[in-house]
């Protein structure tokens, strides 16, 4: 069994930037959901319990993305897992908006959409950075 890693090259900057930005944004989101669930519940119209669960998940995900970002040679499988995880988040966000599951407020709907666009942008940058790397 062989392990594929991404070599550190001058072009690795985009991938590392996209992973680091993802870890930071996700970590801040996690903290906001964990610390401010009660306030955000009334603003976003999403139950505090859901926000706390999302915050815990996002904290773990941010840790994983940060780990991948800080490897001397980010493992290709780890980067692909991050990109796929981000794609799933975007899809779940769109489904949540379409089904109106929690009946989020207008601010909540905008927040979900903004998050989906941001995560899609990060995934696109990660994919572009990954494609620049030799296999």
C-alpha positions in Angstrom: 0.0 0.0 0.0 1.4 3.4 -0.9 0.7 6.7 0.7 0.2 9.7 -1.7 1.3 13.0 -0.4 1.4 16.5 -1.9 4.9 17.8 -2.4 5.7 21.2 -1.0 6.2 23.4 -4.0 5.9 27.1 -4.6 2.5 26.4 -6.1 1.4 24.6 -2.9 0.5 28.0 -1.5 -3.1 28.0 -2.9 -3.9 24.6 -1.4 -2.4 25.5 2.0 -4.2 28.9 2.0 -7.5 27.3 1.2 -7.1 24.6 3.9 -6.0 27.1 6.5 -8.8 29.5 5.7 -11.3 26.7 5.9 -10.0 25.6 9.3 -10.1 29.1 10.6 -13.6 30.0 9.3 -15.0 26.7 10.4 -13.4 27.1 13.9 -14.8 30.6 14.3 -18.2 29.3 13.3 -18.0 26.4 15.7 -17.2 28.8 18.6 -20.0 31.1 17.7 -22.5 28.2 17.6 -21.2 26.7 20.9 -21.0 30.0 22.8 -23.9 31.8 21.3 -26.5 29.2 20.5 -29.2 30.8 22.7 -28.8 34.2 21.0 -28.4 32.7 17.5 -31.5 30.6 18.0 -33.6 33.7 18.2 -31.8 35.5 15.3 -31.5 32.6 12.9 -34.6 30.6 13.9 -32.6 27.4 14.2 -33.0 25.6 17.6 -30.2 26.1 20.1 -29.7 22.3 20.4 -29.1 22.0 16.7 -26.6 24.9 16.8 -24.7 23.3 19.7 -24.6 19.9 17.8 -23.4 21.7 14.7 -20.8 23.7 16.7 -19.4 20.4 18.2 -19.2 18.8 14.7 -17.6 21.9 13.2 -15.0 22.1 16.0 -14.0 18.5 15.2 -14.0 19.2 11.5 -11.9 22.4 11.9 -9.4 20.4 13.9 -9.2 17.8 11.1 -8.8 20.4 8.3 -6.2 22.3 10.4 -4.3 19.0 10.8 -4.3 18.4 7.1 -3.3 22.0 6.4 -0.3 21.9 8.7 1.3 18.7 7.4 4.6 19.2 5.7 3.1 17.4 2.7 -0.7 17.4 3.1 -2.0 13.9 2.4 -3.9 13.8 -0.9 -6.6 11.5 0.7 -7.0 14.0 3.5 -7.4 16.9 1.1 -9.9 15.0 -0.9 -11.8 14.1 2.3 -12.0 17.9 3.1 -13.2 18.8 -0.4 -15.9 16.0 -0.3 -16.9 17.1 3.3 -17.3 20.6 2.0 -19.4 19.5 -0.9 -21.6 17.5 1.4 -22.1 20.6 3.6 -23.1 22.7 0.6 -25.6 20.0 -0.5 -27.0 19.6 3.0 -27.4 23.4 3.2 -29.3 23.6 -0.1 -31.5 20.7 1.0 -32.2 22.4 4.3 -33.2 25.5 2.6 -35.4 23.7 0.1 -37.2 21.6 2.7 -37.5 24.5 5.2 -36.9 21.9 7.9 -36.3 24.2 10.9 -38.2 27.1 9.4 -35.3 29.5 9.8 -35.9 33.2 9.9 -35.1 35.3 6.9 -31.7 36.0 8.6 -31.2 32.3 9.1 -32.0 31.6 5.4 -29.5 34.2 4.3 -26.9 32.8 6.7 -27.4 29.3 5.5 -27.0 30.5 1.9 -24.0 32.6 2.6 -22.3 29.7 4.4 -23.0 27.4 1.4 -21.5 29.8 -1.0 -18.5 30.4 1.2 -17.9 26.6 1.7 -18.3 26.0 -2.0 -15.7 28.7 -2.7 -13.3 27.1 -0.3 -13.9 23.7 -1.8 -13.2 25.2 -5.3 -10.0 26.7 -4.1 -8.9 23.5 -2.5 -9.7 21.5 -5.7 -7.7 24.0 -7.8 -4.8 23.8 -5.4 -5.0 20.0 -5.4 -5.0 19.9 -9.2 -1.8 22.0 -9.3 0.1 19.4 -7.3 2.0 16.5 -8.9 0.5 13.1 -8.2 
